[in-house]
Each structure stands twice: as structure tokens, then as C-alpha cells.
């Protein structure tokens, strides 16, 4: 699934992404670390894997979108 980086806190390595419909979905340090990223800037297109639905939806992996 694709999304756009929305927020990112470098100290906690957590933040949120926006799905294409504008829905924010949070991610935590383990999801960030799983993708092997060093930094994330708001507006970057990312590839994500999620678990759960509706309010319980969380990102489990976040990495840069490659074409």
C-alpha cells in the first residue's frame, strides 16, 4: 500500500502517514526500524504494510516507495 509521510519525530522514530483518501495512520519505532530508513520527511511517498482496521489500524512496516 502507498501513503504520504505526514509527521515524523526523529527522537522517537515514530509519526504518521496519510493514506490517499486522507486518513492518518500512525507508526511507531519498530515499524520505522523494520523498513531500514534513517530519516523521513513530510511529503515523501512511502510504501507501508498495515494491520488492523478502522481506529485500530497501525503501520507495521514503512519504507520509501520505489518505482
mmCIF file of the N, C-alpha and C atoms, coordinates in Angstrom:
data_MODEL
# 
_entry.id   MODEL 
# 
loop_
_atom_site.group_PDB 
_atom_site.id 
_atom_site.type_symbol 
_atom_site.label_atom_id 
_atom_site.label_alt_id 
_atom_site.label_comp_id 
_atom_site.label_asym_id 
_atom_site.label_entity_id 
_atom_site.label_seq_id 
_atom_site.pdbx_PDB_ins_code 
_atom_site.Cartn_x 
_atom_site.Cartn_y 
_atom_site.Cartn_z 
_atom_site.occupancy 
_atom_site.B_iso_or_equiv 
_atom_site.pdbx_formal_charge 
_atom_site.auth_seq_id 
_atom_site.auth_comp_id 
_atom_site.auth_asym_id 
_atom_site.auth_atom_id 
_atom_site.pdbx_PDB_model_num 
ATOM 1   N N  . UNK A 1 1  ? 0.849   -1.162 0.000  1.00 0.00 ? 1  UNK A N  1 
ATOM 2   C CA . UNK A 1 1  ? 0.000   0.000  0.000  1.00 0.00 ? 1  UNK A CA 1 
ATOM 3   C C  . UNK A 1 1  ? 0.902   1.235  0.000  1.00 0.00 ? 1  UNK A C  1 
ATOM 4   N N  . UNK A 1 2  ? 0.454   2.286  -0.647 1.00 0.00 ? 2  UNK A N  1 
ATOM 5   C CA . UNK A 1 2  ? 1.218   3.526  -0.684 1.00 0.00 ? 2  UNK A CA 1 
ATOM 6   C C  . UNK A 1 2  ? 0.565   4.575  0.211  1.00 0.00 ? 2  UNK A C  1 
ATOM 7   N N  . UNK A 1 3  ? 1.396   5.503  0.677  1.00 0.00 ? 3  UNK A N  1 
ATOM 8   C CA . UNK A 1 3  ? 0.917   6.603  1.512  1.00 0.00 ? 3  UNK A CA 1 
ATOM 9   C C  . UNK A 1 3  ? 1.904   7.758  1.383  1.00 0.00 ? 3  UNK A C  1 
ATOM 10  N N  . UNK A 1 4  ? 1.622   8.837  2.076  1.00 0.00 ? 4  UNK A N  1 
ATOM 11  C CA . UNK A 1 4  ? 2.498   10.006 2.108  1.00 0.00 ? 4  UNK A CA 1 
ATOM 12  C C  . UNK A 1 4  ? 2.892   10.267 3.554  1.00 0.00 ? 4  UNK A C  1 
ATOM 13  N N  . UNK A 1 5  ? 4.192   10.442 3.792  1.00 0.00 ? 5  UNK A N  1 
ATOM 14  C CA . UNK A 1 5  ? 4.660   10.754 5.142  1.00 0.00 ? 5  UNK A CA 1 
ATOM 15  C C  . UNK A 1 5  ? 4.018   12.062 5.582  1.00 0.00 ? 5  UNK A C  1 
ATOM 16  N N  . UNK A 1 6  ? 3.480   12.071 6.789  1.00 0.00 ? 6  UNK A N  1 
ATOM 17  C CA . UNK A 1 6  ? 2.783   13.250 7.302  1.00 0.00 ? 6  UNK A CA 1 
ATOM 18  C C  . UNK A 1 6  ? 3.554   13.866 8.462  1.00 0.00 ? 6  UNK A C  1 
ATOM 19  N N  . UNK A 1 7  ? 3.838   13.080 9.490  1.00 0.00 ? 7  UNK A N  1 
ATOM 20  C CA . UNK A 1 7  ? 4.630   13.565 10.620 1.00 0.00 ? 7  UNK A CA 1 
ATOM 21  C C  . UNK A 1 7  ? 5.738   12.569 10.902 1.00 0.00 ? 7  UNK A C  1 
ATOM 22  N N  . UNK A 1 8  ? 6.822   13.057 11.507 1.00 0.00 ? 8  UNK A N  1 
ATOM 23  C CA . UNK A 1 8  ? 7.914   12.182 11.906 1.00 0.00 ? 8  UNK A CA 1 
ATOM 24  C C  . UNK A 1 8  ? 8.695   12.849 13.026 1.00 0.00 ? 8  UNK A C  1 
ATOM 25  N N  . UNK A 1 9  ? 8.921   12.119 14.113 1.00 0.00 ? 9  UNK A N  1 
ATOM 26  C CA . UNK A 1 9  ? 9.720   12.590 15.236 1.00 0.00 ? 9  UNK A CA 1 
ATOM 27  C C  . UNK A 1 9  ? 11.010  11.786 15.246 1.00 0.00 ? 9  UNK A C  1 
ATOM 28  N N  . UNK A 1 10 ? 12.121  12.444 14.954 1.00 0.00 ? 10 UNK A N  1 
ATOM 29  C CA . UNK A 1 10 ? 13.403  11.765 14.836 1.00 0.00 ? 10 UNK A CA 1 
ATOM 30  C C  . UNK A 1 10 ? 13.857  11.143 16.159 1.00 0.00 ? 10 UNK A C  1 
ATOM 31  N N  . UNK A 1 11 ? 13.500  11.742 17.270 1.00 0.00 ? 11 UNK A N  1 
ATOM 32  C CA . UNK A 1 11 ? 13.911  11.210 18.573 1.00 0.00 ? 11 UNK A CA 1 
ATOM 33  C C  . UNK A 1 11 ? 13.214  9.895  18.912 1.00 0.00 ? 11 UNK A C  1 
ATOM 34  N N  . UNK A 1 12 ? 11.921  9.809  18.631 1.00 0.00 ? 12 UNK A N  1 
ATOM 35  C CA . UNK A 1 12 ? 11.172  8.593  18.957 1.00 0.00 ? 12 UNK A CA 1 
ATOM 36  C C  . UNK A 1 12 ? 11.047  7.647  17.769 1.00 0.00 ? 12 UNK A C  1 
ATOM 37  N N  . UNK A 1 13 ? 11.422  8.119  16.570 1.00 0.00 ? 13 UNK A N  1 
ATOM 38  C CA . UNK A 1 13 ? 11.322  7.372  15.317 1.00 0.00 ? 13 UNK A CA 1 
ATOM 39  C C  . UNK A 1 13 ? 9.873   6.928  15.063 1.00 0.00 ? 13 UNK A C  1 
ATOM 40  N N  . UNK A 1 14 ? 8.935   7.787  15.424 1.00 0.00 ? 14 UNK A N  1 
ATOM 41  C CA . UNK A 1 14 ? 7.518   7.497  15.216 1.00 0.00 ? 14 UNK A CA 1 
ATOM 42  C C  . UNK A 1 14 ? 6.860   8.681  14.519 1.00 0.00 ? 14 UNK A C  1 
ATOM 43  N N  . UNK A 1 15 ? 5.653   8.454  14.029 1.00 0.00 ? 15 UNK A N  1 
ATOM 44  C CA . UNK A 1 15 ? 4.939   9.526  13.357 1.00 0.00 ? 15 UNK A CA 1 
ATOM 45  C C  . UNK A 1 15 ? 3.656   9.002  12.742 1.00 0.00 ? 15 UNK A C  1 
ATOM 46  N N  . UNK A 1 16 ? 3.298   9.571  11.593 1.00 0.00 ? 16 UNK A N  1 
ATOM 47  C CA . UNK A 1 16 ? 2.082   9.137  10.919 1.00 0.00 ? 16 UNK A CA 1 
ATOM 48  C C  . UNK A 1 16 ? 2.211   9.343  9.418  1.00 0.00 ? 16 UNK A C  1 
ATOM 49  N N  . UNK A 1 17 ? 1.391   8.617  8.694  1.00 0.00 ? 17 UNK A N  1 
ATOM 50  C CA . UNK A 1 17 ? 1.313   8.756  7.244  1.00 0.00 ? 17 UNK A CA 1 
ATOM 51  C C  . UNK A 1 17 ? -0.134  9.079  6.894  1.00 0.00 ? 17 UNK A C  1 
ATOM 52  N N  . UNK A 1 18 ? -0.331  9.613  5.699  1.00 0.00 ? 18 UNK A N  1 
ATOM 53  C CA . UNK A 1 18 ? -1.674  9.846  5.188  1.00 0.00 ? 18 UNK A CA 1 
ATOM 54  C C  . UNK A 1 18 ? -1.921  8.881  4.046  1.00 0.00 ? 18 UNK A C  1 
ATOM 55  N N  . UNK A 1 19 ? -3.029  8.147  4.139  1.00 0.00 ? 19 UNK A N  1 
ATOM 56  C CA . UNK A 1 19 ? -3.430  7.308  3.018  1.00 0.00 ? 19 UNK A CA 1 
ATOM 57  C C  . UNK A 1 19 ? -3.922  8.223  1.906  1.00 0.00 ? 19 UNK A C  1 
ATOM 58  N N  . UNK A 1 20 ? -4.094  7.692  0.720  1.00 0.00 ? 20 UNK A N  1 
ATOM 59  C CA . UNK A 1 20 ? -4.511  8.514  -0.407 1.00 0.00 ? 20 UNK A CA 1 
ATOM 60  C C  . UNK A 1 20 ? -5.886  9.141  -0.212 1.00 0.00 ? 20 UNK A C  1 
ATOM 61  N N  . UNK A 1 21 ? -6.710  8.576  0.676  1.00 0.00 ? 21 UNK A N  1 
ATOM 62  C CA . UNK A 1 21 ? -8.015  9.178  0.953  1.00 0.00 ? 21 UNK A CA 1 
ATOM 63  C C  . UNK A 1 21 ? -7.958  10.207 2.081  1.00 0.00 ? 21 UNK A C  1 
ATOM 64  N N  . UNK A 1 22 ? -6.736  10.484 2.583  1.00 0.00 ? 22 UNK A N  1 
ATOM 65  C CA . UNK A 1 22 ? -6.544  11.486 3.619  1.00 0.00 ? 22 UNK A CA 1 
ATOM 66  C C  . UNK A 1 22 ? -6.588  10.947 5.039  1.00 0.00 ? 22 UNK A C  1 
ATOM 67  N N  . UNK A 1 23 ? -6.776  9.653  5.210  1.00 0.00 ? 23 UNK A N  1 
ATOM 68  C CA . UNK A 1 23 ? -6.835  9.050  6.537  1.00 0.00 ? 23 UNK A CA 1 
ATOM 69  C C  . UNK A 1 23 ? -5.441  8.967  7.157  1.00 0.00 ? 23 UNK A C  1 
ATOM 70  N N  . UNK A 1 24 ? -5.248  9.533  8.341  1.00 0.00 ? 24 UNK A N  1 
ATOM 71  C CA . UNK A 1 24 ? -3.941  9.398  9.005  1.00 0.00 ? 24 UNK A CA 1 
ATOM 72  C C  . UNK A 1 24 ? -3.824  8.031  9.669  1.00 0.00 ? 24 UNK A C  1 
ATOM 73  N N  . UNK A 1 25 ? -2.638  7.435  9.572  1.00 0.00 ? 25 UNK A N  1 
ATOM 74  C CA . UNK A 1 25 ? -2.361  6.152  10.212 1.00 0.00 ? 25 UNK A CA 1 
ATOM 75  C C  . UNK A 1 25 ? -1.018  6.285  10.925 1.00 0.00 ? 25 UNK A C  1 
ATOM 76  N N  . UNK A 1 26 ? -0.975  5.985  12.229 1.00 0.00 ? 26 UNK A N  1 
ATOM 77  C CA . UNK A 1 26 ? 0.266   6.148  12.992 1.00 0.00 ? 26 UNK A CA 1 
ATOM 78  C C  . UNK A 1 26 ? 1.246   4.996  12.762 1.00 0.00 ? 26 UNK A C  1 
ATOM 79  N N  . UNK A 1 27 ? 2.527   5.288  12.992 1.00 0.00 ? 27 UNK A N  1 
ATOM 80  C CA . UNK A 1 27 ? 3.538   4.235  13.029 1.00 0.00 ? 27 UNK A CA 1 
ATOM 81  C C  . UNK A 1 27 ? 4.458   4.498  14.216 1.00 0.00 ? 27 UNK A C  1 
ATOM 82  N N  . UNK A 1 28 ? 5.059   3.414  14.722 1.00 0.00 ? 28 UNK A N  1 
ATOM 83  C CA . UNK A 1 28 ? 5.961   3.540  15.862 1.00 0.00 ? 28 UNK A CA 1 
ATOM 84  C C  . UNK A 1 28 ? 7.374   3.128  15.458 1.00 0.00 ? 28 UNK A C  1 
ATOM 85  N N  . UNK A 1 29 ? 8.303   3.181  16.401 1.00 0.00 ? 29 UNK A N  1 
ATOM 86  C CA . UNK A 1 29 ? 9.711   2.903  16.115 1.00 0.00 ? 29 UNK A CA 1 
ATOM 87  C C  . UNK A 1 29 ? 9.940   1.527  15.494 1.00 0.00 ? 29 UNK A C  1 
ATOM 88  N N  . UNK A 1 30 ? 9.301   0.453  15.974 1.00 0.00 ? 30 UNK A N  1 
ATOM 89  C CA . UNK A 1 30 ? 9.534   -0.846 15.342 1.00 0.00 ? 30 UNK A CA 1 
ATOM 90  C C  . UNK A 1 30 ? 9.142   -0.875 13.855 1.00 0.00 ? 30 UNK A C  1 
ATOM 91  N N  . UNK A 1 31 ? 8.067   -0.198 13.482 1.00 0.00 ? 31 UNK A N  1 
ATOM 92  C CA . UNK A 1 31 ? 7.666   -0.134 12.069 1.00 0.00 ? 31 UNK A CA 1 
ATOM 93  C C  . UNK A 1 31 ? 8.687   0.653  11.258 1.00 0.00 ? 31 UNK A C  1 
ATOM 94  N N  . UNK A 1 32 ? 9.177   1.746  11.827 1.00 0.00 ? 32 UNK A N  1 
ATOM 95  C CA . UNK A 1 32 ? 10.191  2.553  11.144 1.00 0.00 ? 32 UNK A CA 1 
ATOM 96  C C  . UNK A 1 32 ? 11.482  1.755  10.994 1.00 0.00 ? 32 UNK A C  1 
ATOM 97  N N  . UNK A 1 33 ? 11.916  1.097  12.061 1.00 0.00 ? 33 UNK A N  1 
ATOM 98  C CA . UNK A 1 33 ? 13.152  0.319  12.031 1.00 0.00 ? 33 UNK A CA 1 
ATOM 99  C C  . UNK A 1 33 ? 13.066  -0.855 11.060 1.00 0.00 ? 33 UNK A C  1 
ATOM 100 N N  . UNK A 1 34 ? 11.895  -1.459 10.926 1.00 0.00 ? 34 UNK A N  1 
ATOM 101 C CA . UNK A 1 34 ? 11.720  -2.607 10.029 1.00 0.00 ? 34 UNK A CA 1 
ATOM 102 C C  . UNK A 1 34 ? 11.989  -2.236 8.573  1.00 0.00 ? 34 UNK A C  1 
ATOM 103 N N  . UNK A 1 35 ? 11.764  -0.975 8.222  1.00 0.00 ? 35 UNK A N  1 
ATOM 104 C CA . UNK A 1 35 ? 11.977  -0.534 6.850  1.00 0.00 ? 35 UNK A CA 1 
ATOM 105 C C  . UNK A 1 35 ? 13.401  -0.134 6.541  1.00 0.00 ? 35 UNK A C  1 
ATOM 106 N N  . UNK A 1 36 ? 14.256  -0.049 7.563  1.00 0.00 ? 36 UNK A N  1 
ATOM 107 C CA . UNK A 1 36 ? 15.656  0.296  7.333  1.00 0.00 ? 36 UNK A CA 1 
ATOM 108 C C  . UNK A 1 36 ? 15.910  1.751  6.984  1.00 0.00 ? 36 UNK A C  1 
ATOM 109 N N  . UNK A 1 37 ? 14.966  2.616  7.270  1.00 0.00 ? 37 UNK A N  1 
ATOM 110 C CA . UNK A 1 37 ? 15.143  4.033  6.949  1.00 0.00 ? 37 UNK A CA 1 
ATOM 111 C C  . UNK A 1 37 ? 16.011  4.721  8.000  1.00 0.00 ? 37 UNK A C  1 
ATOM 112 N N  . UNK A 1 38 ? 16.619  5.826  7.601  1.00 0.00 ? 38 UNK A N  1 
ATOM 113 C CA . UNK A 1 38 ? 17.390  6.647  8.536  1.00 0.00 ? 38 UNK A CA 1 
ATOM 114 C C  . UNK A 1 38 ? 16.647  7.928  8.889  1.00 0.00 ? 38 UNK A C  1 
ATOM 115 N N  . UNK A 1 39 ? 15.843  8.423  7.957  1.00 0.00 ? 39 UNK A N  1 
ATOM 116 C CA . UNK A 1 39 ? 15.145  9.694  8.113  1.00 0.00 ? 39 UNK A CA 1 
ATOM 117 C C  . UNK A 1 39 ? 13.903  9.671  7.241  1.00 0.00 ? 39 UNK A C  1 
ATOM 118 N N  . UNK A 1 40 ? 12.915  10.421 7.620  1.00 0.00 ? 40 UNK A N  1 
ATOM 119 C CA . UNK A 1 40 ? 11.684  10.531 6.854  1.00 0.00 ? 40 UNK A CA 1 
ATOM 120 C C  . UNK A 1 40 ? 11.239  11.978 6.874  1.00 0.00 ? 40 UNK A C  1 
ATOM 121 N N  . UNK A 1 41 ? 10.948  12.518 5.698  1.00 0.00 ? 41 UNK A N  1 
ATOM 122 C CA . UNK A 1 41 ? 10.495  13.909 5.595  1.00 0.00 ? 41 UNK A CA 1 
ATOM 123 C C  . UNK A 1 41 ? 9.033   13.954 5.194  1.00 0.00 ? 41 UNK A C  1 
ATOM 124 N N  . UNK A 1 42 ? 8.268   14.852 5.801  1.00 0.00 ? 42 UNK A N  1 
ATOM 125 C CA . UNK A 1 42 ? 6.865   15.008 5.407  1.00 0.00 ? 42 UNK A CA 1 
ATOM 126 C C  . UNK A 1 42 ? 6.760   15.247 3.897  1.00 0.00 ? 42 UNK A C  1 
ATOM 127 N N  . UNK A 1 43 ? 5.798   14.590 3.289  1.00 0.00 ? 43 UNK A N  1 
ATOM 128 C CA . UNK A 1 43 ? 5.577   14.725 1.846  1.00 0.00 ? 43 UNK A CA 1 
ATOM 129 C C  . UNK A 1 43 ? 6.190   13.608 1.028  1.00 0.00 ? 43 UNK A C  1 
ATOM 130 N N  . UNK A 1 44 ? 7.096   12.822 1.606  1.00 0.00 ? 44 UNK A N  1 
ATOM 131 C CA . UNK A 1 44 ? 7.694   11.714 0.865  1.00 0.00 ? 44 UNK A CA 1 
ATOM 132 C C  . UNK A 1 44 ? 6.655   10.625 0.646  1.00 0.00 ? 44 UNK A C  1 
ATOM 133 N N  . UNK A 1 45 ? 6.682   10.024 -0.542 1.00 0.00 ? 45 UNK A N  1 
ATOM 134 C CA . UNK A 1 45 ? 5.831   8.868  -0.811 1.00 0.00 ? 45 UNK A CA 1 
ATOM 135 C C  . UNK A 1 45 ? 6.498   7.648  -0.204 1.00 0.00 ? 45 UNK A C  1 
ATOM 136 N N  . UNK A 1 46 ? 5.715   6.843  0.472  1.00 0.00 ? 46 UNK A N  1 
ATOM 137 C CA . UNK A 1 46 ? 6.235   5.665  1.147  1.00 0.00 ? 46 UNK A CA 1 
ATOM 138 C C  . UNK A 1 46 ? 5.374   4.451  0.817  1.00 0.00 ? 46 UNK A C  1 
ATOM 139 N N  . UNK A 1 47 ? 5.970   3.292  1.016  1.00 0.00 ? 47 UNK A N  1 
ATOM 140 C CA . UNK A 1 47 ? 5.247   2.030  0.922  1.00 0.00 ? 47 UNK A CA 1 
ATOM 141 C C  . UNK A 1 47 ? 5.053   1.551  2.350  1.00 0.00 ? 47 UNK A C  1 
ATOM 142 N N  . UNK A 1 48 ? 3.844   1.114  2.664  1.00 0.00 ? 48 UNK A N  1 
ATOM 143 C CA . UNK A 1 48 ? 3.557   0.670  4.025  1.00 0.00 ? 48 UNK A CA 1 
ATOM 144 C C  . UNK A 1 48 ? 2.864   -0.684 4.009  1.00 0.00 ? 48 UNK A C  1 
ATOM 145 N N  . UNK A 1 49 ? 3.003   -1.376 5.136  1.00 0.00 ? 49 UNK A N  1 
ATOM 146 C CA . UNK A 1 49 ? 2.195   -2.554 5.421  1.00 0.00 ? 49 UNK A CA 1 
ATOM 147 C C  . UNK A 1 49 ? 1.459   -2.229 6.709  1.00 0.00 ? 49 UNK A C  1 
ATOM 148 N N  . UNK A 1 50 ? 0.177   -2.606 6.765  1.00 0.00 ? 50 UNK A N  1 
ATOM 149 C CA . UNK A 1 50 ? -0.649  -2.263 7.918  1.00 0.00 ? 50 UNK A CA 1 
ATOM 150 C C  . UNK A 1 50 ? -1.301  -3.498 8.511  1.00 0.00 ? 50 UNK A C  1 
ATOM 151 N N  . UNK A 1 51 ? -1.731  -3.355 9.750  1.00 0.00 ? 51 UNK A N  1 
ATOM 152 C CA . UNK A 1 51 ? -2.503  -4.386 10.425 1.00 0.00 ? 51 UNK A CA 1 
ATOM 153 C C  . UNK A 1 51 ? -3.682  -3.704 11.100 1.00 0.00 ? 51 UNK A C  1 
ATOM 154 N N  . UNK A 1 52 ? -4.759  -4.437 11.276 1.00 0.00 ? 52 UNK A N  1 
ATOM 155 C CA . UNK A 1 52 ? -5.942  -3.891 11.936 1.00 0.00 ? 52 UNK A CA 1 
ATOM 156 C C  . UNK A 1 52 ? -6.829  -3.119 10.973 1.00 0.00 ? 52 UNK A C  1 
ATOM 157 N N  . UNK A 1 53 ? -7.934  -2.652 11.510 1.00 0.00 ? 53 UNK A N  1 
ATOM 158 C CA . UNK A 1 53 ? -8.893  -1.893 10.709 1.00 0.00 ? 53 UNK A CA 1 
ATOM 159 C C  . UNK A 1 53 ? -9.417  -0.705 11.499 1.00 0.00 ? 53 UNK A C  1 
ATOM 160 N N  . UNK A 1 54 ? -9.913  0.268  10.774 1.00 0.00 ? 54 UNK A N  1 
ATOM 161 C CA . UNK A 1 54 ? -10.511 1.482  11.349 1.00 0.00 ? 54 UNK A CA 1 
ATOM 162 C C  . UNK A 1 54 ? -9.573  2.125  12.369 1.00 0.00 ? 54 UNK A C  1 
ATOM 163 N N  . UNK A 1 55 ? -10.057 2.381  13.573 1.00 0.00 ? 55 UNK A N  1 
ATOM 164 C CA . UNK A 1 55 ? -9.253  3.061  14.596 1.00 0.00 ? 55 UNK A CA 1 
ATOM 165 C C  . UNK A 1 55 ? -8.060  2.238  15.074 1.00 0.00 ? 55 UNK A C  1 
ATOM 166 N N  . UNK A 1 56 ? -8.109  0.922  14.904 1.00 0.00 ? 56 UNK A N  1 
ATOM 167 C CA . UNK A 1 56 ? -7.035  0.036  15.363 1.00 0.00 ? 56 UNK A CA 1 
ATOM 168 C C  . UNK A 1 56 ? -5.950  -0.155 14.296 1.00 0.00 ? 56 UNK A C  1 
ATOM 169 N N  . UNK A 1 57 ? -6.096  0.474  13.137 1.00 0.00 ? 57 UNK A N  1 
ATOM 170 C CA . UNK A 1 57 ? -5.124  0.294  12.057 1.00 0.00 ? 57 UNK A CA 1 
ATOM 171 C C  . UNK A 1 57 ? -3.793  0.931  12.432 1.00 0.00 ? 57 UNK A C  1 
ATOM 172 N N  . UNK A 1 58 ? -2.703  0.152  12.244 1.00 0.00 ? 58 UNK A N  1 
ATOM 173 C CA . UNK A 1 58 ? -1.346  0.622  12.546 1.00 0.00 ? 58 UNK A CA 1 
ATOM 174 C C  . UNK A 1 58 ? -0.420  0.182  11.425 1.00 0.00 ? 58 UNK A C  1 
ATOM 175 N N  . UNK A 1 59 ? 0.583   0.995  11.173 1.00 0.00 ? 59 UNK A N  1 
ATOM 176 C CA . UNK A 1 59 ? 1.620   0.652  10.204 1.00 0.00 ? 59 UNK A CA 1 
ATOM 177 C C  . UNK A 1 59 ? 2.593   -0.315 10.882 1.00 0.00 ? 59 UNK A C  1 
ATOM 178 N N  . UNK A 1 60 ? 2.914   -1.419 10.203 1.00 0.00 ? 60 UNK A N  1 
ATOM 179 C CA . UNK A 1 60 ? 3.874   -2.387 10.728 1.00 0.00 ? 60 UNK A CA 1 
ATOM 180 C C  . UNK A 1 60 ? 5.211   -2.314 9.997  1.00 0.00 ? 60 UNK A C  1 
ATOM 181 N N  . UNK A 1 61 ? 5.226   -1.670 8.826  1.00 0.00 ? 61 UNK A N  1 
ATOM 182 C CA . UNK A 1 61 ? 6.454   -1.504 8.044  1.00 0.00 ? 61 UNK A CA 1 
ATOM 183 C C  . UNK A 1 61 ? 6.302   -0.235 7.224  1.00 0.00 ? 61 UNK A C  1 
ATOM 184 N N  . UNK A 1 62 ? 7.334   0.576  7.206  1.00 0.00 ? 62 UNK A N  1 
ATOM 185 C CA . UNK A 1 62 ? 7.337   1.777  6.374  1.00 0.00 ? 62 UNK A CA 1 
ATOM 186 C C  . UNK A 1 62 ? 8.702   1.870  5.678  1.00 0.00 ? 62 UNK A C  1 
ATOM 187 N N  . UNK A 1 63 ? 8.659   2.063  4.377  1.00 0.00 ? 63 UNK A N  1 
ATOM 188 C CA . UNK A 1 63 ? 9.889   2.194  3.599  1.00 0.00 ? 63 UNK A CA 1 
ATOM 189 C C  . UNK A 1 63 ? 9.618   3.138  2.432  1.00 0.00 ? 63 UNK A C  1 
ATOM 190 N N  . UNK A 1 64 ? 10.655  3.578  1.764  1.00 0.00 ? 64 UNK A N  1 
ATOM 191 C CA . UNK A 1 64 ? 10.451  4.500  0.650  1.00 0.00 ? 64 UNK A CA 1 
ATOM 192 C C  . UNK A 1 64 ? 9.835   3.792  -0.537 1.00 0.00 ? 64 UNK A C  1 
ATOM 193 N N  . UNK A 1 65 ? 8.981   4.489  -1.235 1.00 0.00 ? 65 UNK A N  1 
ATOM 194 C CA . UNK A 1 65 ? 8.351   3.969  -2.439 1.00 0.00 ? 65 UNK A CA 1 
ATOM 195 C C  . UNK A 1 65 ? 9.368   4.018  -3.570 1.00 0.00 ? 65 UNK A C  1 
ATOM 196 N N  . UNK A 1 66 ? 9.589   2.900  -4.219 1.00 0.00 ? 66 UNK A N  1 
ATOM 197 C CA . UNK A 1 66 ? 10.483  2.872  -5.379 1.00 0.00 ? 66 UNK A CA 1 
ATOM 198 C C  . UNK A 1 66 ? 9.682   2.457  -6.596 1.00 0.00 ? 66 UNK A C  1 
ATOM 199 N N  . UNK A 1 67 ? 10.106  2.941  -7.726 1.00 0.00 ? 67 UNK A N  1 
ATOM 200 C CA . UNK A 1 67 ? 9.381   2.651  -8.965 1.00 0.00 ? 67 UNK A CA 1 
ATOM 201 C C  . UNK A 1 67 ? 10.140  1.688  -9.824 1.00 0.00 ? 67 UNK A C  1 
# 
